[in-house]
Amino acid sequence: MMTTNLAGGETAILFVPKFREYGIRVLDGGSGFIAIEHCPWCGKSLPSALRHVWFKEIESRGFEVGDEAIPTEFLSDAWWRARPQQ
């Protein structure tokens, strides 16, 4: 049910592929959201978010947030999908 709702784009739940992060949108006109760790429909644990891993990874490569030289794979979920499961 969660996959269907995310695909429809008509729910307050969102998925941030770059960080493998799920959340509930804050409906204040901005882009903020509250991270969630469990499916709101079935209660099952969601995969762990990788936000902190992403920041460590780009920092270890000598980049800073906003650096235009960050490799393209780090702008999507490609960087973590290519790694062994975490």
Backbone atoms as SQL, in Angstrom:
CREATE TABLE atoms (id INTEGER PRIMARY KEY, chain TEXT, resi INTEGER, resn TEXT, atom TEXT, x REAL, y REAL, z REAL);
INSERT INTO atoms VALUES
  (1, 'A', 1, 'MET', 'N', 0.825, -1.190, 0.000),
  (2, 'A', 1, 'MET', 'CA', 0.000, 0.000, 0.000),
  (3, 'A', 1, 'MET', 'C', 0.875, 1.261, 0.000),
  (4, 'A', 2, 'MET', 'N', 1.992, 1.215, 0.729),
  (5, 'A', 2, 'MET', 'CA', 2.874, 2.383, 0.773),
  (6, 'A', 2, 'MET', 'C', 3.465, 2.660, -0.606),
  (7, 'A', 3, 'THR', 'N', 3.897, 1.627, -1.301),
  (8, 'A', 3, 'THR', 'CA', 4.468, 1.802, -2.641),
  (9, 'A', 3, 'THR', 'C', 3.461, 2.459, -3.573),
  (10, 'A', 4, 'THR', 'N', 2.217, 2.015, -3.515),
  (11, 'A', 4, 'THR', 'CA', 1.160, 2.578, -4.347),
  (12, 'A', 4, 'THR', 'C', 0.944, 4.049, -4.026),
  (13, 'A', 5, 'ASN', 'N', 0.892, 4.385, -2.745),
  (14, 'A', 5, 'ASN', 'CA', 0.678, 5.777, -2.350),
  (15, 'A', 5, 'ASN', 'C', 1.847, 6.669, -2.738),
  (16, 'A', 6, 'LEU', 'N', 3.074, 6.168, -2.602),
  (17, 'A', 6, 'LEU', 'CA', 4.242, 6.962, -3.006),
  (18, 'A', 6, 'LEU', 'C', 4.222, 7.206, -4.518),
  (19, 'A', 7, 'ALA', 'N', 3.885, 6.176, -5.277),
  (20, 'A', 7, 'ALA', 'CA', 3.867, 6.290, -6.733),
  (21, 'A', 7, 'ALA', 'C', 2.787, 7.268, -7.196),
  (22, 'A', 8, 'GLY', 'N', 1.672, 7.318, -6.474),
  (23, 'A', 8, 'GLY', 'CA', 0.582, 8.208, -6.863),
  (24, 'A', 8, 'GLY', 'C', 0.876, 9.673, -6.615),
  (25, 'A', 9, 'GLY', 'N', 1.770, 9.957, -5.686),
  (26, 'A', 9, 'GLY', 'CA', 2.145, 11.336, -5.406),
  (27, 'A', 9, 'GLY', 'C', 1.058, 12.171, -4.754),
  (28, 'A', 10, 'GLU', 'N', 0.019, 11.528, -4.249),
  (29, 'A', 10, 'GLU', 'CA', -1.082, 12.279, -3.659),
  (30, 'A', 10, 'GLU', 'C', -1.186, 12.057, -2.156),
  (31, 'A', 11, 'THR', 'N', -0.086, 11.772, -1.522),
  (32, 'A', 11, 'THR', 'CA', -0.068, 11.546, -0.084),
  (33, 'A', 11, 'THR', 'C', 0.990, 12.439, 0.557),
  (34, 'A', 12, 'ALA', 'N', 0.883, 12.636, 1.843),
  (35, 'A', 12, 'ALA', 'CA', 1.866, 13.453, 2.550),
  (36, 'A', 12, 'ALA', 'C', 3.150, 12.673, 2.814),
  (37, 'A', 13, 'ILE', 'N', 3.163, 11.366, 2.502),
  (38, 'A', 13, 'ILE', 'CA', 4.358, 10.537, 2.676),
  (39, 'A', 13, 'ILE', 'C', 5.263, 10.749, 1.469),
  (40, 'A', 14, 'LEU', 'N', 6.557, 10.851, 1.705),
  (41, 'A', 14, 'LEU', 'CA', 7.509, 11.007, 0.607),
  (42, 'A', 14, 'LEU', 'C', 8.704, 10.089, 0.808),
  (43, 'A', 15, 'PHE', 'N', 9.420, 9.868, -0.282),
  (44, 'A', 15, 'PHE', 'CA', 10.648, 9.073, -0.270),
  (45, 'A', 15, 'PHE', 'C', 11.732, 9.917, -0.897),
  (46, 'A', 16, 'VAL', 'N', 12.876, 10.038, -0.199),
  (47, 'A', 16, 'VAL', 'CA', 14.032, 10.784, -0.711),
  (48, 'A', 16, 'VAL', 'C', 15.061, 9.744, -1.147),
  (49, 'A', 17, 'PRO', 'N', 15.116, 9.418, -2.453),
  (50, 'A', 17, 'PRO', 'CA', 15.988, 8.341, -2.920),
  (51, 'A', 17, 'PRO', 'C', 17.459, 8.508, -2.546),
  (52, 'A', 18, 'LYS', 'N', 17.981, 9.723, -2.652),
  (53, 'A', 18, 'LYS', 'CA', 19.406, 9.956, -2.377),
  (54, 'A', 18, 'LYS', 'C', 19.803, 9.481, -0.988),
  (55, 'A', 19, 'PHE', 'N', 18.909, 9.644, -0.021),
  (56, 'A', 19, 'PHE', 'CA', 19.211, 9.275, 1.366),
  (57, 'A', 19, 'PHE', 'C', 18.492, 7.999, 1.823),
  (58, 'A', 20, 'ARG', 'N', 17.720, 7.368, 0.914),
  (59, 'A', 20, 'ARG', 'CA', 16.876, 6.212, 1.275),
  (60, 'A', 20, 'ARG', 'C', 16.077, 6.540, 2.536),
  (61, 'A', 21, 'GLU', 'N', 15.394, 7.664, 2.471),
  (62, 'A', 21, 'GLU', 'CA', 14.728, 8.215, 3.644),
  (63, 'A', 21, 'GLU', 'C', 13.240, 8.443, 3.352),
  (64, 'A', 22, 'TYR', 'N', 12.403, 8.042, 4.299),
  (65, 'A', 22, 'TYR', 'CA', 10.968, 8.220, 4.198),
  (66, 'A', 22, 'TYR', 'C', 10.536, 9.289, 5.190),
  (67, 'A', 23, 'GLY', 'N', 9.472, 10.004, 4.862),
  (68, 'A', 23, 'GLY', 'CA', 9.005, 11.026, 5.779),
  (69, 'A', 23, 'GLY', 'C', 7.592, 11.476, 5.493),
  (70, 'A', 24, 'ILE', 'N', 7.091, 12.302, 6.390),
  (71, 'A', 24, 'ILE', 'CA', 5.781, 12.916, 6.239),
  (72, 'A', 24, 'ILE', 'C', 6.020, 14.401, 5.979),
  (73, 'A', 25, 'ARG', 'N', 5.479, 14.885, 4.883),
  (74, 'A', 25, 'ARG', 'CA', 5.672, 16.293, 4.505),
  (75, 'A', 25, 'ARG', 'C', 5.100, 17.230, 5.572),
  (76, 'A', 26, 'VAL', 'N', 5.807, 18.327, 5.805),
  (77, 'A', 26, 'VAL', 'CA', 5.299, 19.406, 6.641),
  (78, 'A', 26, 'VAL', 'C', 4.610, 20.357, 5.662),
  (79, 'A', 27, 'LEU', 'N', 3.320, 20.514, 5.796),
  (80, 'A', 27, 'LEU', 'CA', 2.535, 21.253, 4.814),
  (81, 'A', 27, 'LEU', 'C', 2.517, 22.751, 5.098),
  (82, 'A', 28, 'ASP', 'N', 3.718, 23.351, 5.086),
  (83, 'A', 28, 'ASP', 'CA', 3.843, 24.785, 5.334),
  (84, 'A', 28, 'ASP', 'C', 4.329, 25.542, 4.107),
  (85, 'A', 29, 'GLY', 'N', 4.319, 24.874, 2.958),
  (86, 'A', 29, 'GLY', 'CA', 4.766, 25.504, 1.721),
  (87, 'A', 29, 'GLY', 'C', 6.238, 25.295, 1.438),
  (88, 'A', 30, 'GLY', 'N', 6.981, 24.738, 2.392),
  (89, 'A', 30, 'GLY', 'CA', 8.405, 24.481, 2.201),
  (90, 'A', 30, 'GLY', 'C', 8.656, 23.040, 1.793),
  (91, 'A', 31, 'SER', 'N', 9.911, 22.632, 1.912),
  (92, 'A', 31, 'SER', 'CA', 10.276, 21.274, 1.520),
  (93, 'A', 31, 'SER', 'C', 10.550, 20.377, 2.726),
  (94, 'A', 32, 'GLY', 'N', 10.239, 20.856, 3.921),
  (95, 'A', 32, 'GLY', 'CA', 10.514, 20.104, 5.133),
  (96, 'A', 32, 'GLY', 'C', 9.644, 18.869, 5.296),
  (97, 'A', 33, 'PHE', 'N', 10.187, 17.904, 6.039),
  (98, 'A', 33, 'PHE', 'CA', 9.436, 16.701, 6.353),
  (99, 'A', 33, 'PHE', 'C', 9.945, 16.125, 7.660),
  (100, 'A', 34, 'ILE', 'N', 9.114, 15.262, 8.245),
  (101, 'A', 34, 'ILE', 'CA', 9.473, 14.573, 9.475),
  (102, 'A', 34, 'ILE', 'C', 9.809, 13.143, 9.084),
  (103, 'A', 35, 'ALA', 'N', 11.037, 12.722, 9.360),
  (104, 'A', 35, 'ALA', 'CA', 11.475, 11.375, 9.001),
  (105, 'A', 35, 'ALA', 'C', 10.672, 10.332, 9.775),
  (106, 'A', 36, 'ILE', 'N', 10.364, 9.228, 9.097),
  (107, 'A', 36, 'ILE', 'CA', 9.663, 8.121, 9.745),
  (108, 'A', 36, 'ILE', 'C', 10.480, 6.849, 9.577),
  (109, 'A', 37, 'GLU', 'N', 10.330, 5.928, 10.508),
  (110, 'A', 37, 'GLU', 'CA', 11.082, 4.668, 10.480),
  (111, 'A', 37, 'GLU', 'C', 10.189, 3.452, 10.290),
  (112, 'A', 38, 'HIS', 'N', 8.868, 3.667, 10.274),
  (113, 'A', 38, 'HIS', 'CA', 7.924, 2.565, 10.122),
  (114, 'A', 38, 'HIS', 'C', 6.851, 2.934, 9.100),
  (115, 'A', 39, 'CYS', 'N', 6.371, 1.935, 8.382),
  (116, 'A', 39, 'CYS', 'CA', 5.296, 2.140, 7.417),
  (117, 'A', 39, 'CYS', 'C', 4.041, 2.574, 8.163),
  (118, 'A', 40, 'PRO', 'N', 3.405, 3.665, 7.744),
  (119, 'A', 40, 'PRO', 'CA', 2.203, 4.126, 8.432),
  (120, 'A', 40, 'PRO', 'C', 0.989, 3.235, 8.199),
  (121, 'A', 41, 'TRP', 'N', 1.041, 2.329, 7.229),
  (122, 'A', 41, 'TRP', 'CA', -0.080, 1.443, 6.952),
  (123, 'A', 41, 'TRP', 'C', 0.040, 0.111, 7.692),
  (124, 'A', 42, 'CYS', 'N', 1.227, -0.498, 7.680),
  (125, 'A', 42, 'CYS', 'CA', 1.352, -1.825, 8.287),
  (126, 'A', 42, 'CYS', 'C', 2.227, -1.839, 9.536),
  (127, 'A', 43, 'GLY', 'N', 2.986, -0.783, 9.777),
  (128, 'A', 43, 'GLY', 'CA', 3.844, -0.709, 10.952),
  (129, 'A', 43, 'GLY', 'C', 5.201, -1.367, 10.787),
  (130, 'A', 44, 'LYS', 'N', 5.471, -1.962, 9.638),
  (131, 'A', 44, 'LYS', 'CA', 6.748, -2.630, 9.385),
  (132, 'A', 44, 'LYS', 'C', 7.892, -1.610, 9.382),
  (133, 'A', 45, 'SER', 'N', 9.045, -2.025, 9.913),
  (134, 'A', 45, 'SER', 'CA', 10.228, -1.160, 9.891),
  (135, 'A', 45, 'SER', 'C', 10.653, -0.888, 8.455),
  (136, 'A', 46, 'LEU', 'N', 10.984, 0.356, 8.181),
  (137, 'A', 46, 'LEU', 'CA', 11.497, 0.743, 6.870),
  (138, 'A', 46, 'LEU', 'C', 13.009, 0.577, 6.863),
  (139, 'A', 47, 'PRO', 'N', 13.629, 0.480, 5.683),
  (140, 'A', 47, 'PRO', 'CA', 15.090, 0.405, 5.636),
  (141, 'A', 47, 'PRO', 'C', 15.697, 1.639, 6.316),
  (142, 'A', 48, 'SER', 'N', 16.816, 1.462, 6.954),
  (143, 'A', 48, 'SER', 'CA', 17.491, 2.572, 7.631),
  (144, 'A', 48, 'SER', 'C', 17.849, 3.665, 6.634),
  (145, 'A', 49, 'ALA', 'N', 17.637, 4.904, 7.041),
  (146, 'A', 49, 'ALA', 'CA', 18.024, 6.046, 6.214),
  (147, 'A', 49, 'ALA', 'C', 19.548, 6.096, 6.115),
  (148, 'A', 50, 'LEU', 'N', 20.034, 6.605, 5.001),
  (149, 'A', 50, 'LEU', 'CA', 21.478, 6.667, 4.762),
  (150, 'A', 50, 'LEU', 'C', 21.998, 8.097, 4.694),
  (151, 'A', 51, 'ARG', 'N', 21.235, 9.045, 5.209),
  (152, 'A', 51, 'ARG', 'CA', 21.641, 10.455, 5.175),
  (153, 'A', 51, 'ARG', 'C', 23.035, 10.641, 5.771),
  (154, 'A', 52, 'HIS', 'N', 23.268, 10.121, 6.978),
  (155, 'A', 52, 'HIS', 'CA', 24.568, 10.298, 7.636),
  (156, 'A', 52, 'HIS', 'C', 25.686, 9.604, 6.853),
  (157, 'A', 53, 'VAL', 'N', 25.381, 8.467, 6.228),
  (158, 'A', 53, 'VAL', 'CA', 26.376, 7.754, 5.426),
  (159, 'A', 53, 'VAL', 'C', 26.727, 8.582, 4.190),
  (160, 'A', 54, 'TRP', 'N', 25.719, 9.210, 3.568),
  (161, 'A', 54, 'TRP', 'CA', 25.939, 10.044, 2.383),
  (162, 'A', 54, 'TRP', 'C', 26.909, 11.179, 2.710),
  (163, 'A', 55, 'PHE', 'N', 26.665, 11.888, 3.833),
  (164, 'A', 55, 'PHE', 'CA', 27.532, 12.999, 4.204),
  (165, 'A', 55, 'PHE', 'C', 28.959, 12.517, 4.485),
  (166, 'A', 56, 'LYS', 'N', 29.095, 11.395, 5.183),
  (167, 'A', 56, 'LYS', 'CA', 30.435, 10.840, 5.452),
  (168, 'A', 56, 'LYS', 'C', 31.134, 10.474, 4.156),
  (169, 'A', 57, 'GLU', 'N', 30.384, 9.879, 3.242),
  (170, 'A', 57, 'GLU', 'CA', 30.961, 9.432, 1.972),
  (171, 'A', 57, 'GLU', 'C', 31.463, 10.609, 1.131),
  (172, 'A', 58, 'ILE', 'N', 30.643, 11.660, 0.985),
  (173, 'A', 58, 'ILE', 'CA', 31.115, 12.779, 0.166),
  (174, 'A', 58, 'ILE', 'C', 32.267, 13.514, 0.863),
  (175, 'A', 59, 'GLU', 'N', 32.214, 13.588, 2.200),
  (176, 'A', 59, 'GLU', 'CA', 33.302, 14.233, 2.934),
  (177, 'A', 59, 'GLU', 'C', 34.601, 13.436, 2.782),
  (178, 'A', 60, 'SER', 'N', 34.509, 12.115, 2.831),
  (179, 'A', 60, 'SER', 'CA', 35.708, 11.281, 2.694),
  (180, 'A', 60, 'SER', 'C', 36.342, 11.418, 1.307),
  (181, 'A', 61, 'ARG', 'N', 35.547, 11.860, 0.341),
  (182, 'A', 61, 'ARG', 'CA', 36.041, 12.066, -1.021),
  (183, 'A', 61, 'ARG', 'C', 36.499, 13.505, -1.250),
  (184, 'A', 62, 'GLY', 'N', 36.441, 14.324, -0.202),
  (185, 'A', 62, 'GLY', 'CA', 36.932, 15.694, -0.294),
  (186, 'A', 62, 'GLY', 'C', 35.917, 16.712, -0.785),
  (187, 'A', 63, 'PHE', 'N', 34.632, 16.371, -0.766),
  (188, 'A', 63, 'PHE', 'CA', 33.598, 17.287, -1.231),
  (189, 'A', 63, 'PHE', 'C', 32.850, 17.893, -0.055),
  (190, 'A', 64, 'GLU', 'N', 32.195, 19.010, -0.310),
  (191, 'A', 64, 'GLU', 'CA', 31.311, 19.649, 0.656),
  (192, 'A', 64, 'GLU', 'C', 29.923, 19.720, 0.042),
  (193, 'A', 65, 'VAL', 'N', 28.915, 19.817, 0.893),
  (194, 'A', 65, 'VAL', 'CA', 27.541, 19.938, 0.408),
  (195, 'A', 65, 'VAL', 'C', 27.452, 21.140, -0.529),
  (196, 'A', 66, 'GLY', 'N', 26.792, 20.944, -1.658),
  (197, 'A', 66, 'GLY', 'CA', 26.639, 22.011, -2.632),
  (198, 'A', 66, 'GLY', 'C', 27.758, 22.093, -3.654),
  (199, 'A', 67, 'ASP', 'N', 28.807, 21.312, -3.456),
  (200, 'A', 67, 'ASP', 'CA', 29.939, 21.296, -4.387),
  (201, 'A', 67, 'ASP', 'C', 29.458, 20.756, -5.727),
  (202, 'A', 68, 'GLU', 'N', 29.660, 21.506, -6.780),
  (203, 'A', 68, 'GLU', 'CA', 29.213, 21.089, -8.108),
  (204, 'A', 68, 'GLU', 'C', 30.002, 19.909, -8.646),
  (205, 'A', 69, 'ALA', 'N', 31.131, 19.576, -8.020),
  (206, 'A', 69, 'ALA', 'CA', 31.955, 18.463, -8.487),
  (207, 'A', 69, 'ALA', 'C', 31.580, 17.124, -7.846),
  (208, 'A', 70, 'ILE', 'N', 30.558, 17.118, -6.974),
  (209, 'A', 70, 'ILE', 'CA', 30.110, 15.852, -6.376),
  (210, 'A', 70, 'ILE', 'C', 29.709, 14.926, -7.521),
  (211, 'A', 71, 'PRO', 'N', 30.221, 13.687, -7.524),
  (212, 'A', 71, 'PRO', 'CA', 29.887, 12.762, -8.614),
  (213, 'A', 71, 'PRO', 'C', 28.371, 12.575, -8.773),
  (214, 'A', 72, 'THR', 'N', 27.938, 12.440, -9.998),
  (215, 'A', 72, 'THR', 'CA', 26.522, 12.331, -10.345),
  (216, 'A', 72, 'THR', 'C', 25.804, 11.239, -9.569),
  (217, 'A', 73, 'GLU', 'N', 26.467, 10.104, -9.323),
  (218, 'A', 73, 'GLU', 'CA', 25.771, 9.018, -8.625),
  (219, 'A', 73, 'GLU', 'C', 25.335, 9.407, -7.217),
  (220, 'A', 74, 'PHE', 'N', 25.967, 10.433, -6.629),
  (221, 'A', 74, 'PHE', 'CA', 25.592, 10.885, -5.286),
  (222, 'A', 74, 'PHE', 'C', 24.406, 11.841, -5.292),
  (223, 'A', 75, 'LEU', 'N', 23.888, 12.153, -6.453),
  (224, 'A', 75, 'LEU', 'CA', 22.723, 13.022, -6.561),
  (225, 'A', 75, 'LEU', 'C', 21.435, 12.207, -6.660),
  (226, 'A', 76, 'SER', 'N', 21.567, 10.887, -6.648),
  (227, 'A', 76, 'SER', 'CA', 20.412, 9.991, -6.722),
  (228, 'A', 76, 'SER', 'C', 20.668, 8.802, -5.797),
  (229, 'A', 77, 'ASP', 'N', 19.878, 7.773, -5.952),
  (230, 'A', 77, 'ASP', 'CA', 20.060, 6.567, -5.159),
  (231, 'A', 77, 'ASP', 'C', 21.119, 5.635, -5.744),
  (232, 'A', 78, 'ALA', 'N', 21.738, 6.011, -6.853),
  (233, 'A', 78, 'ALA', 'CA', 22.724, 5.139, -7.509),
  (234, 'A', 78, 'ALA', 'C', 23.891, 4.794, -6.593),
  (235, 'A', 79, 'TRP', 'N', 24.327, 5.726, -5.746),
  (236, 'A', 79, 'TRP', 'CA', 25.497, 5.485, -4.896),
  (237, 'A', 79, 'TRP', 'C', 25.248, 4.360, -3.895),
  (238, 'A', 80, 'TRP', 'N', 24.065, 4.276, -3.300),
  (239, 'A', 80, 'TRP', 'CA', 23.841, 3.233, -2.319),
  (240, 'A', 80, 'TRP', 'C', 23.317, 1.955, -2.933),
  (241, 'A', 81, 'ARG', 'N', 22.664, 2.030, -4.068),
  (242, 'A', 81, 'ARG', 'CA', 22.193, 0.801, -4.733),
  (243, 'A', 81, 'ARG', 'C', 23.364, -0.031, -5.247),
  (244, 'A', 82, 'ALA', 'N', 24.480, 0.615, -5.575),
  (245, 'A', 82, 'ALA', 'CA', 25.664, -0.080, -6.091),
  (246, 'A', 82, 'ALA', 'C', 26.477, -0.738, -4.973),
  (247, 'A', 83, 'ARG', 'N', 26.188, -0.403, -3.724),
  (248, 'A', 83, 'ARG', 'CA', 26.925, -0.939, -2.572),
  (249, 'A', 83, 'ARG', 'C', 26.278, -2.219, -2.057),
  (250, 'A', 84, 'PRO', 'N', 27.032, -2.999, -1.301),
  (251, 'A', 84, 'PRO', 'CA', 26.404, -4.146, -0.636),
  (252, 'A', 84, 'PRO', 'C', 25.306, -3.646, 0.296),
  (253, 'A', 85, 'GLN', 'N', 24.268, -4.445, 0.485),
  (254, 'A', 85, 'GLN', 'CA', 23.135, -4.051, 1.346),
  (255, 'A', 85, 'GLN', 'C', 23.592, -3.606, 2.719),
  (256, 'A', 86, 'GLN', 'N', 22.977, -2.518, 3.203),
  (257, 'A', 86, 'GLN', 'CA', 23.293, -1.977, 4.531),
  (258, 'A', 86, 'GLN', 'C', 22.067, -2.035, 5.395);
